[in-house]
């Protein structure tokens, strides 16, 4: 009878071992799914970080573009103002310089012009 008890107990232990192995496999599967989900979340976080960096770069480029446009327009306006001033003041200035030079050199046929 003792061997029957041992066999029964052995079968009971074997069944519990099989249940434990099945439970371990189930737990490993759940762990694997959790790791996969964590990787997906990490990937989404990386994508969000990349999108944030992209948005920041676009904002920086927009700021630099606006600054460039302002400087370019200022340069064009300054060139225009310089040319306008030159056109308005150059003629009278050269006329007066010619008069003074004529008086100093006693030469009435001298005229100055500006080559740009």
Secondary structure, 3 states (H helix, E strand, C coil): CHHHHHHHHHHHHHHHHHHHHHHHHHHHHHHHHHHHHHHHHHHHHHHHHHHHHHHHHHHHHHHHHHHHHHHHHHHHHHHHHHHHHHHHHHHHHHHHHHHHHHHHHCCCCCCCCCCC
